[in-house]
Amino acid sequence: MRGQKFSVGEGINILTDVTCVVEGGKFELLHGFAQTDIAIYKEQKYNKSKENSGLIRFYGDRQIHDGIFLIPYVILELKTGELTTDAIRCRDFVARRIKDIFPFSAYYFIAENTRKEEKTLLRQGKSFTNYFISKDQIGKTEFSDIFNNYIQPHINNLNKQVHKL
């Protein structure tokens, strides 16, 4: 993982759950994914045929093929306009599932041009690492502040932890 570069993408699918089902007398693992607005992640290549594929191990999972596993460091959920309590709860559920699998990842909720108050997010968005809401449009300066004060320190801290491995 050392020296590996980050990727940034829109609409990236991140693993949220694995469910074991029995079909035709055989166990099968089904994988669920959630599409994120923006993700900052690292790609971990793996070869399932090896017992230990770098930092990833697979235990009897026939559904995952050799390839690339995405490890999210930061996820940004961006909302604009009318924001419903249901929308907040839905994304909170996704944030919780992702953070259950990747407890070191950060999930930021950013909403602009909304009438929702912070206390609604405090009640409905408990799984977000942090959230930022504005009744106006969020400009470059505000996004820069969010990146410099929250996202960059989080990534720096994770990189320090990973380099200890």
C-alpha positions as CSV (number, residue, x, y, z in Angstrom):
1,M,0.0,0.0,0.0
2,R,3.0,2.3,0.6
3,G,3.4,4.9,-2.1
4,Q,0.1,4.0,-3.7
5,K,-1.8,6.9,-5.2
6,F,-5.3,7.9,-4.5
7,S,-8.1,7.9,-7.1
8,V,-11.0,10.3,-7.1
9,G,-14.2,9.5,-8.9
10,E,-17.9,10.2,-9.2
11,G,-20.5,7.6,-9.1
12,I,-18.1,5.0,-7.6
13,N,-19.7,1.8,-6.3
14,I,-18.5,1.0,-2.7
15,L,-19.2,-2.4,-1.0
16,T,-21.9,-2.1,1.6
17,D,-22.8,-5.6,2.5
18,V,-22.3,-9.3,2.0
19,T,-25.2,-11.7,2.5
20,C,-24.9,-15.5,2.6
21,V,-27.8,-17.4,0.8
22,V,-28.4,-21.0,0.1
23,E,-29.2,-21.8,-3.5
24,G,-29.4,-25.3,-4.9
25,G,-27.8,-26.8,-1.8
26,K,-24.8,-24.5,-2.1
27,F,-23.8,-21.5,-0.1
28,E,-23.4,-18.3,-2.1
29,L,-22.2,-14.8,-1.0
30,L,-24.1,-11.9,-2.6
31,H,-22.4,-8.5,-2.6
32,G,-24.3,-5.2,-2.2
33,F,-22.9,-1.9,-3.4
34,A,-23.9,1.8,-3.0
35,Q,-23.1,4.4,-5.5
36,T,-21.4,7.4,-4.0
37,D,-21.4,11.0,-5.3
38,I,-17.6,11.4,-4.9
39,A,-15.2,8.9,-3.5
40,I,-11.5,9.3,-2.6
41,Y,-10.1,5.8,-2.6
42,K,-7.2,3.5,-3.2
43,E,-7.3,0.5,-5.5
44,Q,-5.9,-2.8,-4.1
45,K,-5.2,-5.4,-6.8
46,Y,-5.6,-8.9,-5.7
47,N,-5.3,-12.5,-6.9
48,K,-7.8,-14.7,-5.2
49,S,-5.8,-17.9,-6.0
50,K,-3.1,-16.7,-3.6
51,E,-3.7,-17.4,0.1
52,N,-2.8,-13.8,1.1
53,S,-3.3,-11.2,-1.6
54,G,-1.4,-8.2,-0.3
55,L,-3.6,-6.7,2.4
56,I,-6.8,-8.6,1.4
57,R,-7.8,-12.1,2.3
58,F,-10.8,-14.0,0.9
59,Y,-12.4,-16.9,2.8
60,G,-14.3,-19.2,0.5
61,D,-15.9,-16.5,-1.5
62,R,-16.5,-17.8,-5.1
63,Q,-18.3,-14.6,-6.2
64,I,-15.3,-12.3,-6.0
65,H,-13.0,-12.7,-9.0
66,D,-9.4,-11.6,-9.4
67,G,-9.3,-7.9,-10.0
68,I,-9.3,-4.6,-8.1
69,F,-10.9,-4.0,-4.7
70,L,-11.8,-0.3,-3.9
71,I,-10.9,0.9,-0.4
72,P,-12.7,4.2,0.4
73,Y,-10.9,6.8,2.5
74,V,-13.4,9.6,2.0
75,I,-16.9,9.7,0.6
76,L,-18.7,13.0,-0.2
77,E,-22.5,13.0,-0.4
78,L,-23.6,16.2,-2.2
79,K,-27.2,17.4,-2.1
80,T,-28.8,20.6,-3.4
81,G,-32.3,22.0,-3.1
82,E,-35.1,20.6,-1.1
83,L,-33.8,18.0,1.3
84,T,-36.2,15.5,2.9
85,T,-35.8,13.8,6.2
86,D,-36.1,10.5,4.3
87,A,-33.2,11.4,2.0
88,I,-31.1,12.1,5.1
89,R,-32.1,8.8,6.7
90,C,-31.4,6.9,3.5
91,R,-27.9,8.3,3.1
92,D,-27.2,7.8,6.9
93,F,-28.1,4.1,6.4
94,V,-25.6,3.8,3.5
95,A,-23.0,5.7,5.6
96,R,-23.4,3.3,8.5
97,R,-23.1,0.2,6.2
98,I,-20.0,1.5,4.5
99,K,-18.4,2.5,7.9
100,D,-19.2,-1.0,9.3
101,I,-17.1,-2.5,6.6
102,F,-14.5,0.3,6.3
103,P,-14.4,1.8,9.9
104,F,-11.5,4.1,9.0
105,S,-13.4,5.8,6.1
106,A,-15.0,9.2,6.5
107,Y,-18.5,10.0,5.1
108,Y,-19.2,13.7,4.7
109,F,-22.7,15.0,3.9
110,I,-22.7,18.4,2.1
111,A,-26.0,20.1,1.3
112,E,-26.6,23.6,-0.2
113,N,-29.6,25.7,-1.0
114,T,-31.6,23.8,1.6
115,R,-34.0,24.9,4.3
116,K,-33.2,22.0,6.6
117,E,-31.7,22.9,9.9
118,E,-28.7,21.4,11.6
119,K,-30.8,19.8,14.3
120,T,-32.5,17.7,11.7
121,L,-29.2,16.3,10.5
122,L,-28.1,15.8,14.2
123,R,-31.2,13.6,14.7
124,Q,-31.3,11.8,11.3
125,G,-27.6,11.7,10.3
126,K,-25.8,10.1,13.2
127,S,-23.6,8.0,11.0
128,F,-22.0,10.8,9.0
129,T,-18.5,11.7,10.0
130,N,-19.5,15.3,9.6
131,Y,-22.0,17.4,7.7
132,F,-22.0,20.8,6.2
133,I,-25.3,22.6,5.3
134,S,-25.9,26.0,3.8
135,K,-29.0,27.9,2.9
136,D,-27.0,29.4,0.0
137,Q,-24.7,27.9,-2.6
138,I,-21.5,26.5,-1.4
139,G,-18.6,28.1,-3.2
140,K,-15.0,27.2,-3.9
141,T,-13.8,28.9,-0.7
142,E,-16.1,26.8,1.5
143,F,-15.2,23.6,-0.4
144,S,-11.5,24.5,0.0
145,D,-12.0,25.0,3.8
146,I,-13.8,21.6,4.1
147,F,-11.0,19.9,2.2
148,N,-8.2,21.6,4.1
149,N,-9.7,21.3,7.6
150,Y,-11.4,17.9,7.4
151,I,-10.7,15.8,4.4
152,Q,-6.9,16.3,4.1
153,P,-6.2,15.7,7.8
154,H,-8.2,12.5,7.7
155,I,-6.3,11.2,4.7
156,N,-2.9,12.2,6.2
157,N,-3.8,10.4,9.4
158,L,-4.9,7.2,7.5
159,N,-1.7,7.3,5.5
160,K,0.4,7.4,8.7
161,Q,-1.5,4.4,10.0
162,V,-1.2,2.4,6.8
163,H,2.5,3.0,6.6
164,K,2.9,1.4,10.0
165,L,1.7,-1.9,8.6
